[in-house]
Amino acid sequence: MSDTAAPPTDPGAAHPLRPGSVLVADRLVRAHDPEIACPAAALVAGDLRRRGAQPVRGTLPLAAGEGPPSAAPEGGDRHAPGFTALIPGTDPPVGLGAACAADPADAAAERAAREAVDAWLAVAGTARTVLLAAPRSFCAGVERAIEVVEQALAQRGSPVYVRKQIVHNTHVVADLESRGAVFVDELDAVPEGATVVFSAHGVSPRVHQEAAERSLRVIDATCPLVTKVHTEARRYASRGDTVVLIGHAGHEEVEGTLGEAPERTVLVETPEDVAALEVADPERVSYLTQTTLATDETAAVVDALRARFPALRGPASDDICYATTNRQDALKSIAEESDLVLVVGSDNSSNSVRLVELAERCGTPARLIDDTGDIRPEWLAGARTVGLTAGASAPPGLVEAVITALGGLGPVTVHEREITRETIHFTLPSVVRPS
Ligand code: SF4
């Protein structure tokens, strides 16, 4: 989430700070000197939010002296108390700072400002290496789904209704919402005859039927690789097999796939689930998988299925998609060398959560962050090498923002480790394809 933007301010001028607000420095100024950038401002702002303060962004005067934070100079800061510092070892210099309203009653904001600056300074001044996994961020299915909504808005105007989150990322959803998309949980919230987009995760035939009954103008943004799994589900069920779907209960993609042949499909997550399976005919069992599972964990479940049902049939190539596989392989190439892994993604993003789990299985502490503001200073204590990646639904700009912010704590060297280059592109559905 972005901070409330503060209007441009002159150093020494009063900022429009309300009680409880804390001004986080984007820049520090000192008489006659060039402005000093504060790339770690988003980190400080995130910390303040967790402390219950409301951050706004602007310019602060640099306190006299360098190094540890100190109260802003007398007479130079009418919104003091302010806490500012330069980060040792940076050239050109970078700094960080925060200040609250000059209100003696606002002790909580003053404490939050001081503690937030102190917390980040405690892990600043250290040279760090960022190991950047590649591929990372948007996959072809996510890019296509977002473009479907953008094209629908451009061609049909607002509102365009979207059933469920178009992709599992809070930033993508907020951005499309700000441009006129309306996200709904179910079709009964969509007015009769309106345009509705189905998300990248796919829907069951029941949802298509309901849309037809309500005369909705459907644009289906289901990823073609999810559609492939639906097709397999219908094919396996139609030949009389019990279809074992490996996936996570309640995930939207799983709900959609289960709906293709609900009477013939059973869901399993683990080898233990396989051991407990009851099927009508052990000679007629097929399996499918959710597209965003961990490759190693899924292999163990398939092995358990094959051990119980030697005649097991499955897809010619794995249903776990290329993007999920590539992001996991790229992360494996950096995880063991990292002291900490940061995965950019939302907590309902299956492939992002799988990346966190994978890093942990490699023995490295890992954290899922929606954006830079979620990073906590204590995670960086002792972390000189930070592994960085992003799930397939996370915008690439969020990764860049993390690198920028880390550079506000000290010198950062970035090494990108690219294990393969993705060239896959999916064409748009014909109903929204620009002519
Ligand atoms: S993660 Fe895979 S299945 Fe999901 S949208 Fe991306 S390419 Fe498609």
Boltz pocket constraint, residues with backbone or C-beta under 6 A from the ligand:
constraints:
  - pocket:
      binder: B
      contacts: [[A, 139], [A, 140], [A, 141], [A, 142], [A, 200], [A, 223], [A, 224], [A, 225], [A, 226], [A, 291], [A, 292], [A, 321], [A, 322], [A, 323], [A, 324], [A, 351], [A, 392]]
      max_distance: 6.0
